[in-house]
Amino acid sequence: MVSLTVHLFGKPEWEFDKVNTKSLRAKAGEMKERLQQAADVMENLAKKMEPRSCWL
């Protein structure tokens, strides 16, 4: 069994210089990219484990 932790978001003071609508929208785009990358990682790991039982 493999356990994987992927941090998608850091502390707000690390993520934002200034919080406003523009920075929130920009962060939303970054979060989408991070979630896509996490899904890609999970998919690749699942492919490598196909002969075995794998939960997604």
PAKE-716891 format. One record per atom (N, C-alpha, C): residue number from 1; residue in three letters; chain; atom name; x, y, z. Coordinates in nm, 3 decimals, always signed. Example, Ala and Ser with C-alpha at 12.3 -4.5 7.8 and 13.67 -1.06 7.14 Angstrom:
2
atom resi->1	resn->ALA	chain->A	name->N	xx->+1.319	yy->-0.569	zz->+0.780
atom resi->1	resn->ALA	chain->A	name->CA	xx->+1.230	yy->-0.450	zz->+0.780
atom resi->1	resn->ALA	chain->A	name->C	xx->+1.320	yy->-0.330	zz->+0.780
atom resi->2	resn->SER	chain->A	name->N	xx->+1.285	yy->-0.225	zz->+0.708
atom resi->2	resn->SER	chain->A	name->CA	xx->+1.367	yy->-0.106	zz->+0.714
atom resi->2	resn->SER	chain->A	name->C	xx->+1.290	yy->+0.003	zz->+0.787
This chain:
56
atom resi->1	resn->MET	chain->A	name->N	xx->+0.084	yy->-0.118	zz->+0.000
atom resi->1	resn->MET	chain->A	name->CA	xx->+0.000	yy->+0.000	zz->+0.000
atom resi->1	resn->MET	chain->A	name->C	xx->+0.089	yy->+0.124	zz->+0.000
atom resi->2	resn->VAL	chain->A	name->N	xx->+0.048	yy->+0.223	zz->-0.075
atom resi->2	resn->VAL	chain->A	name->CA	xx->+0.122	yy->+0.349	zz->-0.084
atom resi->2	resn->VAL	chain->A	name->C	xx->+0.032	yy->+0.461	zz->-0.037
atom resi->3	resn->SER	chain->A	name->N	xx->+0.087	yy->+0.547	zz->+0.046
atom resi->3	resn->SER	chain->A	name->CA	xx->+0.014	yy->+0.665	zz->+0.092
atom resi->3	resn->SER	chain->A	name->C	xx->+0.088	yy->+0.788	zz->+0.038
atom resi->4	resn->LEU	chain->A	name->N	xx->+0.011	yy->+0.879	zz->-0.020
atom resi->4	resn->LEU	chain->A	name->CA	xx->+0.070	yy->+0.997	zz->-0.082
atom resi->4	resn->LEU	chain->A	name->C	xx->-0.001	yy->+1.121	zz->-0.034
atom resi->5	resn->THR	chain->A	name->N	xx->+0.074	yy->+1.220	zz->+0.009
atom resi->5	resn->THR	chain->A	name->CA	xx->+0.017	yy->+1.348	zz->+0.050
atom resi->5	resn->THR	chain->A	name->C	xx->+0.066	yy->+1.455	zz->-0.046
atom resi->6	resn->VAL	chain->A	name->N	xx->-0.028	yy->+1.526	zz->-0.105
atom resi->6	resn->VAL	chain->A	name->CA	xx->+0.005	yy->+1.635	zz->-0.197
atom resi->6	resn->VAL	chain->A	name->C	xx->-0.055	yy->+1.762	zz->-0.141
atom resi->7	resn->HIS	chain->A	name->N	xx->+0.029	yy->+1.856	zz->-0.105
atom resi->7	resn->HIS	chain->A	name->CA	xx->-0.020	yy->+1.983	zz->-0.051
atom resi->7	resn->HIS	chain->A	name->C	xx->-0.055	yy->+2.074	zz->-0.168
atom resi->8	resn->LEU	chain->A	name->N	xx->-0.182	yy->+2.111	zz->-0.175
atom resi->8	resn->LEU	chain->A	name->CA	xx->-0.230	yy->+2.192	zz->-0.287
atom resi->8	resn->LEU	chain->A	name->C	xx->-0.231	yy->+2.341	zz->-0.255
atom resi->9	resn->PHE	chain->A	name->N	xx->-0.224	yy->+2.374	zz->-0.127
atom resi->9	resn->PHE	chain->A	name->CA	xx->-0.235	yy->+2.513	zz->-0.086
atom resi->9	resn->PHE	chain->A	name->C	xx->-0.151	yy->+2.535	zz->+0.038
atom resi->10	resn->GLY	chain->A	name->N	xx->-0.072	yy->+2.641	zz->+0.038
atom resi->10	resn->GLY	chain->A	name->CA	xx->+0.009	yy->+2.673	zz->+0.155
atom resi->10	resn->GLY	chain->A	name->C	xx->-0.063	yy->+2.770	zz->+0.247
atom resi->11	resn->LYS	chain->A	name->N	xx->+0.007	yy->+2.817	zz->+0.345
atom resi->11	resn->LYS	chain->A	name->CA	xx->-0.051	yy->+2.916	zz->+0.435
atom resi->11	resn->LYS	chain->A	name->C	xx->-0.088	yy->+3.040	zz->+0.355
atom resi->12	resn->PRO	chain->A	name->N	xx->-0.201	yy->+3.102	zz->+0.388
atom resi->12	resn->PRO	chain->A	name->CA	xx->-0.243	yy->+3.220	zz->+0.310
atom resi->12	resn->PRO	chain->A	name->C	xx->-0.135	yy->+3.328	zz->+0.299
atom resi->13	resn->GLU	chain->A	name->N	xx->-0.058	yy->+3.348	zz->+0.404
atom resi->13	resn->GLU	chain->A	name->CA	xx->+0.047	yy->+3.451	zz->+0.395
atom resi->13	resn->GLU	chain->A	name->C	xx->+0.158	yy->+3.412	zz->+0.298
atom resi->14	resn->TRP	chain->A	name->N	xx->+0.169	yy->+3.283	zz->+0.266
atom resi->14	resn->TRP	chain->A	name->CA	xx->+0.266	yy->+3.238	zz->+0.165
atom resi->14	resn->TRP	chain->A	name->C	xx->+0.206	yy->+3.250	zz->+0.025
atom resi->15	resn->GLU	chain->A	name->N	xx->+0.076	yy->+3.233	zz->+0.015
atom resi->15	resn->GLU	chain->A	name->CA	xx->+0.009	yy->+3.228	zz->-0.114
atom resi->15	resn->GLU	chain->A	name->C	xx->-0.028	yy->+3.366	zz->-0.169
atom resi->16	resn->PHE	chain->A	name->N	xx->-0.053	yy->+3.462	zz->-0.081
atom resi->16	resn->PHE	chain->A	name->CA	xx->-0.101	yy->+3.593	zz->-0.125
atom resi->16	resn->PHE	chain->A	name->C	xx->-0.012	yy->+3.706	zz->-0.075
atom resi->17	resn->ASP	chain->A	name->N	xx->+0.021	yy->+3.798	zz->-0.166
atom resi->17	resn->ASP	chain->A	name->CA	xx->+0.086	yy->+3.922	zz->-0.124
atom resi->17	resn->ASP	chain->A	name->C	xx->-0.021	yy->+4.018	zz->-0.074
atom resi->18	resn->LYS	chain->A	name->N	xx->-0.129	yy->+4.025	zz->-0.150
atom resi->18	resn->LYS	chain->A	name->CA	xx->-0.240	yy->+4.113	zz->-0.119
atom resi->18	resn->LYS	chain->A	name->C	xx->-0.368	yy->+4.042	zz->-0.162
atom resi->19	resn->VAL	chain->A	name->N	xx->-0.469	yy->+4.040	zz->-0.076
atom resi->19	resn->VAL	chain->A	name->CA	xx->-0.594	yy->+3.971	zz->-0.109
atom resi->19	resn->VAL	chain->A	name->C	xx->-0.694	yy->+4.072	zz->-0.165
atom resi->20	resn->ASN	chain->A	name->N	xx->-0.732	yy->+4.049	zz->-0.290
atom resi->20	resn->ASN	chain->A	name->CA	xx->-0.835	yy->+4.127	zz->-0.357
atom resi->20	resn->ASN	chain->A	name->C	xx->-0.895	yy->+4.037	zz->-0.465
atom resi->21	resn->THR	chain->A	name->N	xx->-0.993	yy->+4.088	zz->-0.537
atom resi->21	resn->THR	chain->A	name->CA	xx->-1.060	yy->+4.005	zz->-0.636
atom resi->21	resn->THR	chain->A	name->C	xx->-0.964	yy->+3.956	zz->-0.744
atom resi->22	resn->LYS	chain->A	name->N	xx->-0.872	yy->+4.041	zz->-0.786
atom resi->22	resn->LYS	chain->A	name->CA	xx->-0.776	yy->+4.003	zz->-0.890
atom resi->22	resn->LYS	chain->A	name->C	xx->-0.685	yy->+3.891	zz->-0.841
atom resi->23	resn->SER	chain->A	name->N	xx->-0.633	yy->+3.902	zz->-0.719
atom resi->23	resn->SER	chain->A	name->CA	xx->-0.544	yy->+3.798	zz->-0.668
atom resi->23	resn->SER	chain->A	name->C	xx->-0.618	yy->+3.667	zz->-0.641
atom resi->24	resn->LEU	chain->A	name->N	xx->-0.745	yy->+3.675	zz->-0.600
atom resi->24	resn->LEU	chain->A	name->CA	xx->-0.825	yy->+3.554	zz->-0.579
atom resi->24	resn->LEU	chain->A	name->C	xx->-0.850	yy->+3.482	zz->-0.711
atom resi->25	resn->ARG	chain->A	name->N	xx->-0.880	yy->+3.555	zz->-0.814
atom resi->25	resn->ARG	chain->A	name->CA	xx->-0.901	yy->+3.493	zz->-0.945
atom resi->25	resn->ARG	chain->A	name->C	xx->-0.772	yy->+3.431	zz->-0.998
atom resi->26	resn->ALA	chain->A	name->N	xx->-0.662	yy->+3.498	zz->-0.977
atom resi->26	resn->ALA	chain->A	name->CA	xx->-0.533	yy->+3.443	zz->-1.020
atom resi->26	resn->ALA	chain->A	name->C	xx->-0.502	yy->+3.315	zz->-0.943
atom resi->27	resn->LYS	chain->A	name->N	xx->-0.529	yy->+3.316	zz->-0.813
atom resi->27	resn->LYS	chain->A	name->CA	xx->-0.505	yy->+3.197	zz->-0.732
atom resi->27	resn->LYS	chain->A	name->C	xx->-0.595	yy->+3.082	zz->-0.774
atom resi->28	resn->ALA	chain->A	name->N	xx->-0.718	yy->+3.113	zz->-0.816
atom resi->28	resn->ALA	chain->A	name->CA	xx->-0.810	yy->+3.010	zz->-0.864
atom resi->28	resn->ALA	chain->A	name->C	xx->-0.751	yy->+2.938	zz->-0.985
atom resi->29	resn->GLY	chain->A	name->N	xx->-0.691	yy->+3.014	zz->-1.075
atom resi->29	resn->GLY	chain->A	name->CA	xx->-0.625	yy->+2.954	zz->-1.192
atom resi->29	resn->GLY	chain->A	name->C	xx->-0.509	yy->+2.865	zz->-1.151
atom resi->30	resn->GLU	chain->A	name->N	xx->-0.430	yy->+2.912	zz->-1.055
atom resi->30	resn->GLU	chain->A	name->CA	xx->-0.318	yy->+2.831	zz->-1.006
atom resi->30	resn->GLU	chain->A	name->C	xx->-0.367	yy->+2.704	zz->-0.939
atom resi->31	resn->MET	chain->A	name->N	xx->-0.475	yy->+2.715	zz->-0.861
atom resi->31	resn->MET	chain->A	name->CA	xx->-0.530	yy->+2.598	zz->-0.794
atom resi->31	resn->MET	chain->A	name->C	xx->-0.579	yy->+2.494	zz->-0.896
atom resi->32	resn->LYS	chain->A	name->N	xx->-0.640	yy->+2.542	zz->-1.004
atom resi->32	resn->LYS	chain->A	name->CA	xx->-0.686	yy->+2.451	zz->-1.108
atom resi->32	resn->LYS	chain->A	name->C	xx->-0.568	yy->+2.374	zz->-1.165
atom resi->33	resn->GLU	chain->A	name->N	xx->-0.458	yy->+2.443	zz->-1.191
atom resi->33	resn->GLU	chain->A	name->CA	xx->-0.338	yy->+2.378	zz->-1.244
atom resi->33	resn->GLU	chain->A	name->C	xx->-0.284	yy->+2.276	zz->-1.143
atom resi->34	resn->ARG	chain->A	name->N	xx->-0.281	yy->+2.311	zz->-1.016
atom resi->34	resn->ARG	chain->A	name->CA	xx->-0.232	yy->+2.219	zz->-0.913
atom resi->34	resn->ARG	chain->A	name->C	xx->-0.320	yy->+2.095	zz->-0.903
atom resi->35	resn->LEU	chain->A	name->N	xx->-0.451	yy->+2.114	zz->-0.910
atom resi->35	resn->LEU	chain->A	name->CA	xx->-0.543	yy->+2.000	zz->-0.904
atom resi->35	resn->LEU	chain->A	name->C	xx->-0.527	yy->+1.912	zz->-1.027
atom resi->36	resn->GLN	chain->A	name->N	xx->-0.506	yy->+1.970	zz->-1.144
atom resi->36	resn->GLN	chain->A	name->CA	xx->-0.483	yy->+1.891	zz->-1.265
atom resi->36	resn->GLN	chain->A	name->C	xx->-0.355	yy->+1.809	zz->-1.250
atom resi->37	resn->GLN	chain->A	name->N	xx->-0.251	yy->+1.869	zz->-1.196
atom resi->37	resn->GLN	chain->A	name->CA	xx->-0.125	yy->+1.797	zz->-1.176
atom resi->37	resn->GLN	chain->A	name->C	xx->-0.142	yy->+1.683	zz->-1.075
atom resi->38	resn->ALA	chain->A	name->N	xx->-0.217	yy->+1.707	zz->-0.969
atom resi->38	resn->ALA	chain->A	name->CA	xx->-0.243	yy->+1.603	zz->-0.869
atom resi->38	resn->ALA	chain->A	name->C	xx->-0.321	yy->+1.487	zz->-0.932
atom resi->39	resn->ALA	chain->A	name->N	xx->-0.419	yy->+1.519	zz->-1.016
atom resi->39	resn->ALA	chain->A	name->CA	xx->-0.495	yy->+1.415	zz->-1.085
atom resi->39	resn->ALA	chain->A	name->C	xx->-0.406	yy->+1.336	zz->-1.179
atom resi->40	resn->ASP	chain->A	name->N	xx->-0.315	yy->+1.403	zz->-1.247
atom resi->40	resn->ASP	chain->A	name->CA	xx->-0.221	yy->+1.334	zz->-1.336
atom resi->40	resn->ASP	chain->A	name->C	xx->-0.132	yy->+1.239	zz->-1.258
atom resi->41	resn->VAL	chain->A	name->N	xx->-0.084	yy->+1.283	zz->-1.143
atom resi->41	resn->VAL	chain->A	name->CA	xx->+0.000	yy->+1.197	zz->-1.059
atom resi->41	resn->VAL	chain->A	name->C	xx->-0.078	yy->+1.074	zz->-1.015
atom resi->42	resn->MET	chain->A	name->N	xx->-0.201	yy->+1.095	zz->-0.968
atom resi->42	resn->MET	chain->A	name->CA	xx->-0.283	yy->+0.982	zz->-0.924
atom resi->42	resn->MET	chain->A	name->C	xx->-0.310	yy->+0.885	zz->-1.039
atom resi->43	resn->GLU	chain->A	name->N	xx->-0.337	yy->+0.940	zz->-1.157
atom resi->43	resn->GLU	chain->A	name->CA	xx->-0.364	yy->+0.856	zz->-1.273
atom resi->43	resn->GLU	chain->A	name->C	xx->-0.242	yy->+0.772	zz->-1.310
atom resi->44	resn->ASN	chain->A	name->N	xx->-0.125	yy->+0.835	zz->-1.310
atom resi->44	resn->ASN	chain->A	name->CA	xx->-0.002	yy->+0.762	zz->-1.343
atom resi->44	resn->ASN	chain->A	name->C	xx->+0.029	yy->+0.654	zz->-1.240
atom resi->45	resn->LEU	chain->A	name->N	xx->+0.008	yy->+0.684	zz->-1.113
atom resi->45	resn->LEU	chain->A	name->CA	xx->+0.029	yy->+0.582	zz->-1.010
atom resi->45	resn->LEU	chain->A	name->C	xx->-0.068	yy->+0.467	zz->-1.025
atom resi->46	resn->ALA	chain->A	name->N	xx->-0.194	yy->+0.499	zz->-1.056
atom resi->46	resn->ALA	chain->A	name->CA	xx->-0.294	yy->+0.394	zz->-1.073
atom resi->46	resn->ALA	chain->A	name->C	xx->-0.259	yy->+0.303	zz->-1.191
atom resi->47	resn->LYS	chain->A	name->N	xx->-0.209	yy->+0.361	zz->-1.300
atom resi->47	resn->LYS	chain->A	name->CA	xx->-0.169	yy->+0.281	zz->-1.416
atom resi->47	resn->LYS	chain->A	name->C	xx->-0.057	yy->+0.184	zz->-1.380
atom resi->48	resn->LYS	chain->A	name->N	xx->+0.035	yy->+0.230	zz->-1.297
atom resi->48	resn->LYS	chain->A	name->CA	xx->+0.147	yy->+0.144	zz->-1.257
atom resi->48	resn->LYS	chain->A	name->C	xx->+0.102	yy->+0.033	zz->-1.163
atom resi->49	resn->MET	chain->A	name->N	xx->-0.011	yy->+0.053	zz->-1.096
atom resi->49	resn->MET	chain->A	name->CA	xx->-0.060	yy->-0.044	zz->-1.000
atom resi->49	resn->MET	chain->A	name->C	xx->-0.176	yy->-0.127	zz->-1.057
atom resi->50	resn->GLU	chain->A	name->N	xx->-0.208	yy->-0.112	zz->-1.186
atom resi->50	resn->GLU	chain->A	name->CA	xx->-0.325	yy->-0.178	zz->-1.245
atom resi->50	resn->GLU	chain->A	name->C	xx->-0.336	yy->-0.326	zz->-1.215
atom resi->51	resn->PRO	chain->A	name->N	xx->-0.228	yy->-0.403	zz->-1.223
atom resi->51	resn->PRO	chain->A	name->CA	xx->-0.246	yy->-0.546	zz->-1.196
atom resi->51	resn->PRO	chain->A	name->C	xx->-0.294	yy->-0.574	zz->-1.052
atom resi->52	resn->ARG	chain->A	name->N	xx->-0.272	yy->-0.480	zz->-0.964
atom resi->52	resn->ARG	chain->A	name->CA	xx->-0.313	yy->-0.492	zz->-0.826
atom resi->52	resn->ARG	chain->A	name->C	xx->-0.443	yy->-0.417	zz->-0.804
atom resi->53	resn->SER	chain->A	name->N	xx->-0.500	yy->-0.433	zz->-0.689
atom resi->53	resn->SER	chain->A	name->CA	xx->-0.620	yy->-0.359	zz->-0.654
atom resi->53	resn->SER	chain->A	name->C	xx->-0.582	yy->-0.214	zz->-0.622
atom resi->54	resn->CYS	chain->A	name->N	xx->-0.654	yy->-0.119	zz->-0.679
atom resi->54	resn->CYS	chain->A	name->CA	xx->-0.621	yy->+0.022	zz->-0.659
atom resi->54	resn->CYS	chain->A	name->C	xx->-0.749	yy->+0.102	zz->-0.644
atom resi->55	resn->TRP	chain->A	name->N	xx->-0.757	yy->+0.185	zz->-0.542
atom resi->55	resn->TRP	chain->A	name->CA	xx->-0.873	yy->+0.272	zz->-0.519
atom resi->55	resn->TRP	chain->A	name->C	xx->-0.839	yy->+0.412	zz->-0.566
atom resi->56	resn->LEU	chain->A	name->N	xx->-0.928	yy->+0.473	zz->-0.642
atom resi->56	resn->LEU	chain->A	name->CA	xx->-0.912	yy->+0.612	zz->-0.683
atom resi->56	resn->LEU	chain->A	name->C	xx->-1.026	yy->+0.692	zz->-0.631
